Amino acid sequence: MTVRAKRVSVGIALAAAAMVLAATLTWWFAGPALAGRWALDALQRRGVPATALTVRSLGFGRAEIVDVRIAWGEGLGIARIVVSYQPLRLIAEGRPERIEVSGVRFSVAGRSGPSTKLVVDSPPGAAGGVPSRLPFDHLALSDAVVTLPSPAGPLTVVVEAQVEAGPDGAAEARGRVALDGAAGSAALPVAATLHADGRIAVRVDLEAGRWRWRGVAVDGLTGAASLAGSLTGLDRVEGRFSAARVALSDGTAMAATAEVDFADGAALLIIDAAATAGGPVLSLEARAERAAGEVAEVALDFTADLPDLRPFLTVAGGVPPVTGEARVSMSLAGTVPAEPGGAPWRLSGPIGGEAALSLPVLGVDLEIAGSGVATAEGSALSIAGAAPVTTRIAASGGAEAWLLSMLPTADGEWHLSGRPGAPLPALAIRADYALDGPATGLSGSLRADLAPPDGADDVGRLGLALSADGLLPGGVSLAGAAAQGGLDLREVSGELQLSPAACLEVRADRLSVDGRADMPRGLDLCLRARADQPLLVLRPGDRDRPPALLRLAVPSAPLDLVVLAPGQRVPVVGTLPDLTVDAAIPPLGLPSLALSARGGALAIDGRLAIEAIEAEATAIVGDDEPGSAWLHRATLRPLGDPAPLAPLTAGGAARWGGQEGVVFDLAGGDADGALSFVLTGRHDPMSGSGSATFRIDPLSLSAAGPRAADLFPVLGRAGIEATGTVSAEGRADWSERMRSGGRLVVNGLSLAGAGWKISGIETELEASSLFPLILPEGQLIAIEGLEAGLRFDAGAAAIGVEGNRLSVQAMGFGLADGAVVVEPFTVTPGEPEQRLELEVERVDLARVSEQVAIEVEATAIVGVDAPGSAWLHRAPLRPVGAPAPL
């Protein structure tokens, strides 16, 4: 019995061992799969959309789970979870000792992607969402990467964390969060404490932060924030952050600090920024407090001191059109919605500013001050003011100042209102203005109404009326000046397009420039848009194309101008050419212009008409800025009946900018190319000085052509034919007065009319002045022969011209082996009678009578000096029936 009992006991033990071994082997191989299905079902029952997981191993004290997939966002994946536990404690308390999570990958879709809402049941023992104790002793999180959307592109968040649960239900957490993306990067050490009663305290430090967005670069971001409250809400937030360098796209560098304080439903935000090199200083203080209902009471105080505006206003090429300093302040108070989608914003308060500016392009300095009331309601912002806007303007270089003041009369108010997304604010201005200074004064009124388009299919409207009377700097006097008209506004593909409904009328009853020009009948222009094109195109925010374009057409208009010169009045009358203007206007730079002129007819001093003008010009507006002009064609038509010269066609070019001022050249000639001329020169607009030279190429006249009568109609009308060669050249210099000179060269010139002929004229005449014409006395003219009933032999004359009078110092011709000498005389145009005294020496009357039959009567005193010699003293000759005058 004893042996048998032992065998039975051994058999039972072996059977039990076999069963345990079989159970162990069954659990070893089948348990993980069963546990995986159980865990997947448990997660789904708790609201976690788990789609897959694998229990790689499950033992007594350790379990390993891999390849977890949860349908949150664009997918949550966990590469590995290791759970360490004591089996009996796990069964009794449901708490593992340690959980290690690694290889987390989670992506959240952008704005257009699907939204994710996490819904997870509270763990056992939780009240109001706050767990009484964490369901583990230690949690280690490593290699967790979360990808979030941001306006600059994907943002990668890497998390490392350790969480320790205390015995009383409290917990301590330490970790580090690293942010990295196209917009910047930062490191955030985090420490948090969770108390047993649900209170939470968190400290977040910011290290080595940087940020890039839309031309703003922030480096050296550091700071810290403390948060206190519970898992259901925060009671207090305190923080202070700083940026070592904030760089703007224009090169401005600043240092900035920000303070945040939130407690008991009230919030305070203070932001201060100052440039690193004496640049702008900005300050913003915002206070908010929860009021009754769904609104919060808010107060905002903002100031900006800009001691140097150049970094903000510098354009391409590094040239700021405006320099100076400015200060702006604003204080707003009101209510804002306490929750998103709540009551609309309602804020209002005073706004003001002042600036001291210098405009090198215009050569003036300005001091501007103004104030108003700003109101924000809903999505609309409006600014209105009735206080004067004063502007003190002084010419650079110490010239006397003059004052521009917007006077607040009964209708002297302005109102500005807008809304987010609108291309322009609504604007209404009713103001009378006056400009006063020691030597200037201008007054008038301004009326402007702007109703911007409301959407792409709407048409807005701008009405404008401006009047002006008085004296502007530079001696420009206006009387009855006005501009008025209406513009249609359209928003097309992000552009704001303005087109006049009819035309913008610009007129002045009289306009004059002191001592230089006068328009006694004023000027009346109509400004139109080009065909099928808007007058003005605005492209706000467009960095690739000019943000403003002007396309203007000015139809031909009458002109009555008198150019005033010392001792002279030069009238210019006629019609202006049709003008077109294209301007590309940057927001802060210098406009570039392209102009063209077609047609027109202007008469200068009744002596010269300029007609059929075809010209173009391009320029950058501003002192010393480059520009060019081209006169493709113009007809120069000397006036008179008959005209002294046939019409000429001219063309040329001009350029300006730099130290040379305006450099120009002009060339032209008659229709057949027989007569040609060249004019070159320069002019300095700043000093008013310049110089020019001209040249008339040798002109050869002949009976076969070109004919003098065709080139010089005045000769044709008089029946005078001319042959020979003529050329000329000259110069002119001007500053405070005009200096000029020239030279006329005549070779083999012959002139012939009814019954007379002068041949073989040779001369080089030197003019000491062209304006007026002065030929110093003693200019020699050689003549080969003269036929006027009688054939005179070679002769010569010494002449001079001054004061519109021709003086002949000496003149003589050969005649019949003798000589005819003319006593000095002068010729003044308009005198009814010219008296010449001739002296005839040793003339053979027999040879004279061979040329022409002549009878003369004479009364004279006859004397005999010696045998064979006789003389006549003061013998007036009276031809009798002579066929030609003597």
Order of alpha helices (4+ residues) and beta strands (2+ residues): alpha-beta-beta-beta-alpha-beta-beta-beta-beta-beta-beta-beta-beta-beta-beta-beta-beta-alpha-beta-beta-beta-beta-beta-beta-beta-beta-beta-beta-beta-beta-beta-beta-beta-beta-beta-beta-beta-beta-beta-beta-beta-beta-beta-beta-beta-beta-alpha-alpha-beta-beta-beta-beta-beta-beta-beta-beta-beta-beta-beta-beta-alpha-beta-beta-beta-beta
